[in-house]
Amino acid sequence: MELVKDIYDASFITHSGTMHTDDIFSTAFLDLYYKNIKVYRTTTIPKDIDKNVIIYDIGRGKFDHHQEDAKKRENGITYCSFGLLWQEFGKDFLKKRNIDNIEEVFTAFDKDLIEAIDADDNGVFPKIEAQYKVKTLSEVFKLFNPGYKSGQDEKEQFIKAVKVAKIIIEEELLSVIGKVIAKKQVLKCLEKKENHTLYLDEYMPYEQTILQEESANDILFVVYPSNRGGYGIKTVPISSEDHNKRLDFPEEWAGLENEELEEKSGIKGLKFCHLTRFLATADTLETAKIVVNKALENYQPKETLAKND
């Protein structure tokens, strides 16, 4: 990507001044799609500009979102420039890369990355409750704006930000593709679920699938071969919004490992239990099943609890 000095030398135009996640990622995506683009950043668009020039995040045109009739998603989130450009060119971008499952990847990429960027740029901010500063992707990229008295050059900072955004897009795309592929495998494994547990033949992205599939509403644990050896056993969040666990490991296991944990649990081969009780590890699949059974001893489904009330 090159920032040109003359607007009439540019094939792509966006706004100048303070950079935001939307115009940064839009530029990054366009550069990945068209390759080596020439961009001009400005506050005004000349009336005699070539109609083939792509103008985004400024100008009230096809790839701007500041007009009253801006395009919205079904959930009410307005498409910003990144979202509008993805809707226009995303499928062809994926096709040129010979990516399978284009429709699924196209939709998942928008949902996993672009929608949040669009929402934030439109002033729809997440409600985050934490005792510490949580930096969103938008806040991270605001750091690329020249700092007060820093002497940084605005153009150089924009180029730097676009380079980082391109890396994120590439990594996000690989992640989304992996999730789409994994979903089919997870659904197959769900057909063989047992005792409120999903057993995976290999570790793969599973959480999004089991939080979306009604057939997985009763899943409390996921067991998978660990890349450290043995098996991992993880708890499951209540939902995408509620990260509390559907069921914890026993409180007395918290933070213990090896012989101490084996003695406390009475399970030979139970190697580790995280302090917050979301993860345990076992040396064999058979041991992992014993761990699950032990954790389920005092479990009562919500329906049962409701009847008892």
PAKE-685042 format. One line per 10 residues: number of its first residue (from 1); for each residue x, y, z of C-alpha. Coordinates in nm, 4 decimals. Layout:
BEGIN
NUM = X/Y/Z  ...
This chain:
BEGIN
1 = 0.0000/0.0000/0.0000  0.1282/0.3426/-0.0974  0.0034/0.6792/0.0253  0.0227/0.9116/-0.2775  0.0680/1.2894/-0.2594  -0.1765/1.3770/-0.5378  -0.5425/1.2734/-0.5062  -0.5646/1.2224/-0.8835  -0.2936/0.9563/-0.8633  -0.4999/0.7498/-0.6223
11 = -0.7327/0.4603/-0.6972  -0.8582/0.4543/-0.3377  -0.9554/0.7481/-0.1175  -1.0380/0.7627/0.2529  -1.0439/1.0314/0.5197  -0.7379/1.1935/0.6726  -0.6845/1.3006/1.0327  -0.7545/1.0681/1.3241  -0.7471/0.7079/1.2074  -0.9976/0.4518/1.3314
21 = -1.0233/0.0757/1.3136  -1.2739/0.1003/1.0284  -1.0612/0.2953/0.7792  -0.7457/0.1068/0.8842  -0.8996/-0.2370/0.8301  -1.0801/-0.1248/0.5144  -0.7464/-0.0163/0.3688  -0.5790/-0.3376/0.4828  -0.8510/-0.5513/0.3236  -0.8404/-0.3565/-0.0033
31 = -0.4634/-0.3940/-0.0179  -0.4906/-0.7691/0.0346  -0.7609/-0.7908/-0.2313  -0.6252/-0.5576/-0.5013  -0.2526/-0.5701/-0.4090  -0.0241/-0.2652/-0.3842  -0.3016/-0.0065/-0.3828  -0.2467/0.3687/-0.4066  -0.4363/0.5563/-0.1368  -0.5013/0.9237/-0.0737
41 = -0.6277/1.0496/0.2626  -0.8299/1.3718/0.2575  -1.1149/1.5717/0.4126  -1.2896/1.6594/0.0840  -1.3665/1.4748/-0.2391  -1.3277/1.6746/-0.5638  -1.6356/1.6684/-0.7912  -1.4239/1.5694/-1.0928  -1.2733/1.2585/-0.9322  -1.2707/0.9489/-1.1535
51 = -1.5870/0.7417/-1.1010  -1.3771/0.4232/-1.0899  -1.1932/0.5395/-0.7780  -1.3117/0.3540/-0.4651  -1.3981/0.6048/-0.1928  -1.4615/0.4693/0.1563  -1.5448/0.6047/0.5024  -1.5962/0.9491/0.3516  -1.8032/1.1097/0.0767  -2.1479/0.9648/0.1587
61 = -2.1142/0.7118/-0.1238  -2.1475/0.3353/-0.1618  -1.8752/0.2536/0.0906  -1.9543/0.5217/0.3481  -2.1898/0.4824/0.6442  -2.2457/0.8362/0.7715  -2.5705/0.8953/0.5809  -2.9151/0.8317/0.7306  -2.9997/0.5480/0.4908  -2.6806/0.3528/0.5674
71 = -2.7198/-0.0226/0.5254  -2.7907/-0.2222/0.8412  -2.7549/-0.5863/0.9421  -3.0583/-0.7850/1.0544  -2.9527/-0.7307/1.4167  -2.9555/-0.3533/1.3662  -2.5777/-0.3001/1.3504  -2.4979/-0.0557/1.0696  -2.2377/-0.1657/0.8171  -1.9331/0.0592/0.8281
81 = -1.6850/0.0813/0.5419  -1.5101/-0.2450/0.6292  -1.8422/-0.4293/0.6408  -1.9640/-0.2694/0.3170  -1.6405/-0.3522/0.1356  -1.6534/-0.7096/0.2648  -2.0130/-0.7457/0.1428  -1.9074/-0.6224/-0.2004  -1.5737/-0.7994/-0.2478  -1.5438/-1.0601/0.0285
91 = -1.6722/-1.3628/-0.1610  -1.4524/-1.2901/-0.4617  -1.1586/-1.2371/-0.2251  -1.2165/-1.5852/-0.0804  -1.2721/-1.7354/-0.4262  -0.9406/-1.5990/-0.5536  -0.7708/-1.7689/-0.2591  -0.9325/-2.1027/-0.3482  -1.0994/-2.1243/-0.0084  -1.3654/-2.3926/0.0395
101 = -1.6994/-2.3334/0.2143  -1.7045/-1.9741/0.0849  -2.0540/-1.8907/0.2099  -1.9830/-2.0163/0.5615  -1.6402/-1.8523/0.5825  -1.7769/-1.5268/0.4388  -2.0516/-1.5082/0.7027  -1.8305/-1.6279/0.9897  -1.5554/-1.3756/0.9115  -1.8055/-1.0910/0.9205
111 = -1.9555/-1.2151/1.2457  -1.6233/-1.2900/1.4159  -1.4309/-0.9741/1.3244  -1.6040/-0.7143/1.1098  -1.9333/-0.6771/1.2947  -1.7616/-0.5672/1.6166  -1.5465/-0.3151/1.4294  -1.8550/-0.1777/1.2553  -2.0509/-0.1611/1.5803  -1.7745/0.0213/1.7652
121 = -1.7293/0.2727/1.4839  -2.1030/0.3439/1.5001  -2.0903/0.4063/1.8741  -2.2332/0.0711/1.9825  -1.9950/-0.0244/2.2604  -1.9811/-0.3507/2.4595  -2.0711/-0.3504/2.8266  -1.7576/-0.4736/2.9987  -1.7394/-0.5141/3.3756  -1.3848/-0.5639/3.4983
131 = -1.1501/-0.4392/3.7676  -0.8911/-0.3528/3.5065  -0.8662/-0.1629/3.1786  -0.9936/-0.3756/2.8913  -0.8594/-0.2567/2.5565  -1.0841/-0.3360/2.2617  -0.9452/-0.3759/1.9115  -1.0589/-0.0200/1.8418  -0.8662/0.1144/2.1409  -0.5548/-0.0767/2.0404
141 = -0.5553/0.0800/1.6952  -0.6162/0.4270/1.8352  -0.2634/0.3913/1.9723  -0.1314/0.4301/1.6180  -0.2466/0.7896/1.6024  0.0505/1.0172/1.6727  0.0909/1.0605/2.0477  0.0874/1.4065/2.2002  0.4303/1.5714/2.1515  0.5606/1.2410/2.0118
151 = 0.6816/1.3839/1.6822  0.5358/1.0849/1.5003  0.4332/1.1290/1.1370  0.0630/1.0689/1.0680  0.1221/0.9037/0.7295  0.3898/0.6721/0.8649  0.1653/0.5742/1.1536  -0.1228/0.4984/0.9169  0.0983/0.2736/0.7048  0.2204/0.0981/1.0193
161 = -0.1380/0.0432/1.1397  -0.2457/-0.0992/0.8036  0.0441/-0.3474/0.8102  -0.0666/-0.4745/1.1505  -0.4306/-0.4915/1.0382  -0.3306/-0.7026/0.7379  -0.1627/-0.9520/0.9696  -0.4762/-0.9686/1.1868  -0.7003/-1.0221/0.8830  -0.4805/-1.3079/0.7608
171 = -0.4710/-1.4739/1.1041  -0.8434/-1.4196/1.1592  -0.9194/-1.5751/0.8228  -0.7180/-1.8864/0.9073  -0.8942/-1.9075/1.2426  -1.2393/-1.8779/1.0857  -1.1600/-2.1366/0.8191  -1.0461/-2.3731/1.0936  -1.3671/-2.3192/1.2898  -1.5824/-2.3850/0.9836
181 = -1.3966/-2.7101/0.9126  -1.4018/-2.8109/1.2790  -1.7758/-2.7498/1.3136  -1.8549/-3.0492/1.0935  -1.6310/-3.2717/1.3047  -1.7748/-3.1414/1.6309  -2.1284/-3.2120/1.5098  -2.0277/-3.5702/1.4313  -1.8782/-3.6092/1.7783  -2.1952/-3.4681/1.9321
191 = -2.3855/-3.7614/1.7866  -2.1748/-3.9848/2.0133  -2.1894/-3.7717/2.3293  -2.2223/-3.9565/2.6563  -2.2841/-3.8646/3.0176  -2.3075/-3.4855/2.9492  -1.9660/-3.5020/2.7851  -1.8340/-3.4343/2.4355  -1.5362/-3.6511/2.3438  -1.3097/-3.5248/2.0653
201 = -1.0636/-3.7437/1.8743  -0.8282/-3.4449/1.8460  -0.8273/-3.0931/1.9799  -1.0208/-2.8550/1.7573  -1.2198/-2.5310/1.7969  -1.5435/-2.6553/1.9542  -1.6828/-2.3940/2.1899  -1.8690/-2.1811/1.9360  -2.0438/-2.4869/1.7949  -2.1595/-2.6319/2.1249
211 = -2.2822/-2.2922/2.2437  -2.4928/-2.2561/1.9289  -2.6255/-2.6099/1.8866  -2.9382/-2.7051/2.0783  -2.8229/-3.0667/2.0863  -2.5265/-2.9540/2.2993  -2.7273/-2.7742/2.5672  -2.6618/-3.0593/2.8095  -2.2847/-3.0738/2.7509  -2.0953/-2.9986/3.0731
221 = -1.7454/-3.1206/2.9863  -1.5291/-3.1605/2.6773  -1.2524/-3.4215/2.6699  -0.9741/-3.4121/2.4103  -0.6173/-3.5375/2.3549  -0.3765/-3.2744/2.4888  -0.0742/-3.1569/2.2900  0.1172/-3.1896/2.6179  0.0301/-3.5557/2.6404  -0.2613/-3.7245/2.8126
231 = -0.6082/-3.5694/2.8003  -0.7571/-3.2311/2.8769  -1.1003/-3.1983/3.0346  -1.2666/-2.8578/3.0119  -1.5828/-2.7157/3.1559  -1.8365/-2.5372/2.9328  -1.9652/-2.1787/2.9682  -2.3371/-2.1283/3.0219  -2.3617/-1.9276/2.6985  -2.1698/-1.6935/2.4688
241 = -2.2706/-1.4041/2.6937  -2.2463/-1.5766/3.0324  -1.8971/-1.7178/3.0897  -1.9853/-1.8817/3.4198  -1.9402/-2.2575/3.3997  -2.2312/-2.4956/3.3604  -2.0621/-2.7188/3.6184  -1.7342/-2.6799/3.8095  -1.4863/-2.9427/3.9082  -1.5012/-3.0133/4.2856
251 = -1.3846/-2.7185/4.4939  -1.1355/-2.9284/4.6886  -0.9427/-3.0007/4.3662  -0.8712/-2.6360/4.2892  -0.5038/-2.5631/4.2236  -0.3805/-2.9141/4.3058  -0.1651/-3.1432/4.0924  0.0038/-3.4845/4.0783  0.0207/-3.6882/4.3997  -0.1620/-3.4309/4.6117
261 = -0.4510/-3.4166/4.3650  -0.4625/-3.7943/4.3270  -0.4863/-3.8312/4.7039  -0.7528/-3.5638/4.7428  -0.9661/-3.6912/4.4530  -0.9037/-4.0626/4.4935  -0.8353/-4.0816/4.1179  -0.5038/-4.2294/4.0052  -0.3809/-4.0464/3.6958  -0.5599/-3.7159/3.7589
271 = -0.2662/-3.4813/3.7071  -0.3877/-3.1209/3.7409  -0.6855/-2.9025/3.8216  -0.6735/-2.5306/3.7482  -0.7240/-2.2939/4.0403  -1.0430/-2.1595/3.8818  -1.1599/-2.5158/3.8090  -1.2246/-2.4744/3.4352  -0.9586/-2.7284/3.3321  -0.8278/-3.0636/3.4525
281 = -0.5836/-3.3063/3.2934  -0.5590/-3.6849/3.3088  -0.3016/-3.9341/3.1853  -0.5446/-4.1547/2.9891  -0.8905/-4.1429/2.8330  -1.0120/-4.3967/3.0892  -0.8940/-4.1710/3.3711  -1.0622/-3.8719/3.2064  -1.3941/-4.0580/3.2073  -1.3517/-4.1339/3.5782
291 = -1.2830/-3.7641/3.6402  -1.6028/-3.6676/3.4582  -1.8068/-3.9217/3.6535  -1.6669/-3.7889/3.9820  -1.7445/-3.4282/3.8871  -2.0998/-3.5263/3.7938  -2.1786/-3.7011/4.1240  -2.3685/-3.4062/4.2707  -2.5038/-3.2706/3.9431  -2.8751/-3.2080/3.9073
301 = -3.0182/-3.0819/3.5794  -3.2061/-2.7524/3.5984  -3.5345/-2.9296/3.5279  -3.4808/-3.1508/3.8326  -3.3922/-2.8552/4.0512  -3.7019/-2.6725/3.9377  -3.9214/-2.9699/4.0345  -3.7551/-2.9905/4.3747  -3.8325/-2.6215/4.4326
